[in-house]
Amino acid sequence: MVGDKGRAMTKRAMFLRILFKSLSVRKNRVFITFFSIMTGASIITALSCVYFDISAKMSRELRAYGANFFLGPASASGSRTLDARTVEEAIRMVPSEKLAGASPYVYGMVRLDLGNAVLAGVDFRGLRRLSPYWQVEGKWISVDFDDEACLIGKSLAKNMELKVGDRVNVIGTETGFQKSLTIKGVAETGQAEDEQIFVNLSLAGKFLGMEGKVNHAMLSIVAEGTDIDGLAVQMGRKFPGLEARAIRKISHSEGKILEKIKGLMAIIAVIILVITTLCVMTTLIAVVSERTREIGLMKAIGAGDRDIVLQFLAEALIIGMSGVAAGLLSGFLLAQVLGRAVFGSAIAFRMIALPMIMAPLVAASLLAAALPVRMAVKIVPAQVLKEE
Amino acid sequence: MFFRMLKQSLFRGRRRKALAVATIALSATLITALMNIAIGVGDRMSREMKSYGANINVVPKGEALHLEIGGVDYNPLKGLVFLNEADLPRIKEIFWHNNIIGFAPFLEKSVEIARPGKKHVRLIGTNFNRPAHITGDEDFRSSVKTVFPYWQVKGAWPRDEEASGLLAGAALARELNLKAGDAITVKPPGRGGLEQVFTVTGILATGGREEDVLVAPLHVVQLLAGLEGKVKSVSVSALTVPEDRLSRRARADADSLDSMEYDRWYCTAYVGSITHQIEEAIPNATARPIWQVAAGEGAVVNKIQLLMAVVTLAAFIASGLGISSLMVTTIMERAKEIGLMKALGAADWEIYLLFLSEAALLGAAGGMLGCVAGAGLSRVIGLSIFGTIVPISPIVIPVNIVVSVLIALSGSLLPSRLITKLYPAEVLHGRR
């Protein structure tokens, strides 16, 4: 009994000693194994982090297409205008981190020096974030309370023979309110805006006699999936006089594009996962299979097949786990570099990525250790030891 | 002697070498596929981006300003200039004709719906699916469906050949209580004018101003308006490349380009050069980019290209490191052999040469295998994501083989240096 117990103990001590020695003496090989697992793990980590964050990032990028949400007076109310305060409140319902930009609009007719034009009152700061696609020659108006400046559409500018820096007299056709404005920029969009003149909301209110009123508002909301329609329903319920809806052209296309991008990233991530895992495995096989002689020796001094397999798997597991842990860390850093380089913002780490990274790599290192060991276990010690 | 050693070293440790080639081939597969996708992705994505609708609008030159607020026109005298429908096929005959995905002409007419209350609505004429008669591309059809893929019709699309079908916008249909299959009587505004009965074949949802109008085949509206063969505007959907410095300069001041820059601008599918070519092709037309679509597309496509490039680079570095570590193991385990060679009088450079030429051969073999596999892989990716094959860019193949060889070489350089530094006696004795 005692002998058995003693043998078991020495066996365990032996096991630990071999394990420790093989890790500490063969530093070179251990380092190479560790290193190759680490690089594999970091690329997989980086890619899966990017993959899980790609929809959030790209849906922000897709805001380059401008407004995807419309707020207007409900057709049932019969009114063509909304109270500016109601609109503000409704806009505030959108979480600020989801709101890429928003601007109320008020429209009316004005007289310029050479003829009539449509005047639009907007919130310039919001508009700039709302419609990054505007091609502005000259400058944007950067402050909301600038009462001396206007933006003018390209076609209108051409027809009225105006250019950046000119002054233009604007007269409200209905109110008679008159003011001379400097043209800060000429905007081109290729759409109706090309034929309009833009001033800030409060000034437009004076020209048109519609202070405190707006016609509608446009919002650009970062939305993954369909929560944008839910928001529209919520807003409609809270403000009965308001019609809130997603702009189909933008929101529908956005979903389709996001799906494509996600699909692309997914397939690339999977390919990188598989190929990197295979690469790590071939390296590990190369490292392990040069130890055939050692296995022969171990068998010659009485190690059982089970002991050998256990020995090698334990070793692979230790190196594999520490390699994966280091890889996780460096991969997360790599993901940040990727995120900064491409999207200009950090990439969030999601727990769901963890098993996706750990499982294949740990499996790969175990498999890579097991394959050559299995082959080695079959060999006859004398043969191996004799062979040079 | 050298070749015999090289040959033997390659064929003796055959399993080991096969492993090295396999690793290099796997990495090369990855890089080939990624590079190929990175190069092709801009083109593919910009095709996907066509779901945002037309990016170029063609209108008659000298058209008066629109004074339109919320669908009410304050300048009814406008709209006296038109484009000739017969000129439209020329859009598909410009230098970049292959990049024109589709075009749809529009003509608008204000009509009255003959029912109590005499509702005024706008009737828009367009092509739903009509042969465009392009020489060289007989199958090309002018269709609003290709230009605005986001238009959704509940019911059926009208047929161009028939004069009685039309679509009713969703908002209008709600207001008038119309559904697919209903009949609607329409006449030009004012006294007299022929009443015409249409069947609503479907309800149109677009989320835009088209929801308040009726949409009928173009020739029907032309007839109703007395404007046979005329159109008011054409929406064109074209594949373009993102804007860059050259195109911005061309837009700001086309005269500032010298002739070489001008040629380069003209022969690049910028939205600006395509509009320029459309203006050249159609007399009295102004073609304007719709910047919402054109600039948005540029921004997004640029991002995706950048993303792919960075991912490719990362994969590149990772596989380079992987291959290097493999080369280190394959070389280090041959310390004994090298010791023997040195003891027999081999010079350091001979050992270098042996290892490096071996690495180069392995790298080339792996690279070539990887190219073949990578080409297949990028085909699979293209088919499964974009539904079309991503063509193999010829640049990828030489780059890949050269890179594989370089990685294998640089991976071998360090361990070769270590190994030549060893003392033969120590190695042969078994201590090192």
Boltz contact constraints between the chains, C-beta under 6 A:
constraints:
  - contact:
      token1: [A, 32]
      token2: [B, 325]
      max_distance: 6.0
  - contact:
      token1: [A, 32]
      token2: [B, 328]
      max_distance: 6.0
  - contact:
      token1: [A, 32]
      token2: [B, 329]
      max_distance: 6.0
  - contact:
      token1: [A, 35]
      token2: [B, 325]
      max_distance: 6.0
  - contact:
      token1: [A, 36]
      token2: [B, 322]
      max_distance: 6.0
  - contact:
      token1: [A, 36]
      token2: [B, 325]
      max_distance: 6.0
  - contact:
      token1: [A, 39]
      token2: [B, 318]
      max_distance: 6.0
  - contact:
      token1: [A, 39]
      token2: [B, 321]
      max_distance: 6.0
  - contact:
      token1: [A, 39]
      token2: [B, 322]
      max_distance: 6.0
  - contact:
      token1: [A, 43]
      token2: [B, 314]
      max_distance: 6.0
  - contact:
      token1: [A, 43]
      token2: [B, 318]
      max_distance: 6.0
  - contact:
      token1: [A, 61]
      token2: [B, 300]
      max_distance: 6.0
  - contact:
      token1: [A, 61]
      token2: [B, 303]
      max_distance: 6.0
  - contact:
      token1: [A, 64]
      token2: [B, 296]
      max_distance: 6.0
  - contact:
      token1: [A, 64]
      token2: [B, 299]
      max_distance: 6.0
  - contact:
      token1: [A, 65]
      token2: [B, 296]
      max_distance: 6.0
  - contact:
      token1: [A, 66]
      token2: [B, 292]
      max_distance: 6.0
  - contact:
      token1: [A, 107]
      token2: [B, 69]
      max_distance: 6.0
  - contact:
      token1: [A, 109]
      token2: [B, 74]
      max_distance: 6.0
  - contact:
      token1: [A, 116]
      token2: [B, 67]
      max_distance: 6.0
  - contact:
      token1: [A, 118]
      token2: [B, 67]
      max_distance: 6.0
  - contact:
      token1: [A, 118]
      token2: [B, 69]
      max_distance: 6.0
  - contact:
      token1: [A, 133]
      token2: [B, 291]
      max_distance: 6.0
  - contact:
      token1: [A, 133]
      token2: [B, 292]
      max_distance: 6.0
  - contact:
      token1: [A, 133]
      token2: [B, 295]
      max_distance: 6.0
  - contact:
      token1: [A, 133]
      token2: [B, 296]
      max_distance: 6.0
  - contact:
      token1: [A, 135]
      token2: [B, 291]
      max_distance: 6.0
  - contact:
      token1: [A, 159]
      token2: [B, 65]
      max_distance: 6.0
  - contact:
      token1: [A, 189]
      token2: [B, 291]
      max_distance: 6.0
  - contact:
      token1: [A, 190]
      token2: [B, 57]
      max_distance: 6.0
  - contact:
      token1: [A, 190]
      token2: [B, 288]
      max_distance: 6.0
  - contact:
      token1: [A, 190]
      token2: [B, 289]
      max_distance: 6.0
  - contact:
      token1: [A, 190]
      token2: [B, 290]
      max_distance: 6.0
  - contact:
      token1: [A, 190]
      token2: [B, 291]
      max_distance: 6.0
  - contact:
      token1: [A, 191]
      token2: [B, 290]
      max_distance: 6.0
  - contact:
      token1: [A, 195]
      token2: [B, 65]
      max_distance: 6.0
  - contact:
      token1: [A, 195]
      token2: [B, 66]
      max_distance: 6.0
  - contact:
      token1: [A, 247]
      token2: [B, 207]
      max_distance: 6.0
  - contact:
      token1: [A, 248]
      token2: [B, 207]
      max_distance: 6.0
  - contact:
      token1: [A, 249]
      token2: [B, 150]
      max_distance: 6.0
  - contact:
      token1: [A, 249]
      token2: [B, 207]
      max_distance: 6.0
  - contact:
      token1: [A, 249]
      token2: [B, 208]
      max_distance: 6.0
  - contact:
      token1: [A, 252]
      token2: [B, 150]
      max_distance: 6.0
  - contact:
      token1: [A, 253]
      token2: [B, 51]
      max_distance: 6.0
  - contact:
      token1: [A, 253]
      token2: [B, 52]
      max_distance: 6.0
  - contact:
      token1: [A, 253]
      token2: [B, 150]
      max_distance: 6.0
  - contact:
      token1: [A, 256]
      token2: [B, 51]
      max_distance: 6.0
  - contact:
      token1: [A, 260]
      token2: [B, 48]
      max_distance: 6.0
  - contact:
      token1: [A, 263]
      token2: [B, 385]
      max_distance: 6.0
  - contact:
      token1: [A, 264]
      token2: [B, 385]
      max_distance: 6.0
  - contact:
      token1: [A, 267]
      token2: [B, 381]
      max_distance: 6.0
  - contact:
      token1: [A, 272]
      token2: [B, 315]
      max_distance: 6.0
  - contact:
      token1: [A, 275]
      token2: [B, 26]
      max_distance: 6.0
  - contact:
      token1: [A, 275]
      token2: [B, 30]
      max_distance: 6.0
  - contact:
      token1: [A, 278]
      token2: [B, 26]
      max_distance: 6.0
  - contact:
      token1: [A, 279]
      token2: [B, 23]
      max_distance: 6.0
  - contact:
      token1: [A, 279]
      token2: [B, 26]
      max_distance: 6.0
  - contact:
      token1: [A, 279]
      token2: [B, 322]
      max_distance: 6.0
  - contact:
      token1: [A, 282]
      token2: [B, 19]
      max_distance: 6.0
  - contact:
      token1: [A, 282]
      token2: [B, 22]
      max_distance: 6.0
  - contact:
      token1: [A, 282]
      token2: [B, 23]
      max_distance: 6.0
  - contact:
      token1: [A, 283]
      token2: [B, 325]
      max_distance: 6.0
  - contact:
      token1: [A, 283]
      token2: [B, 326]
      max_distance: 6.0
  - contact:
      token1: [A, 286]
      token2: [B, 19]
      max_distance: 6.0
  - contact:
      token1: [A, 286]
      token2: [B, 326]
      max_distance: 6.0
  - contact:
      token1: [A, 286]
      token2: [B, 329]
      max_distance: 6.0
  - contact:
      token1: [A, 287]
      token2: [B, 329]
      max_distance: 6.0
  - contact:
      token1: [A, 290]
      token2: [B, 333]
      max_distance: 6.0
  - contact:
      token1: [A, 338]
      token2: [B, 310]
      max_distance: 6.0
  - contact:
      token1: [A, 341]
      token2: [B, 310]
      max_distance: 6.0
  - contact:
      token1: [A, 342]
      token2: [B, 306]
      max_distance: 6.0
  - contact:
      token1: [A, 342]
      token2: [B, 307]
      max_distance: 6.0
  - contact:
      token1: [A, 342]
      token2: [B, 310]
      max_distance: 6.0
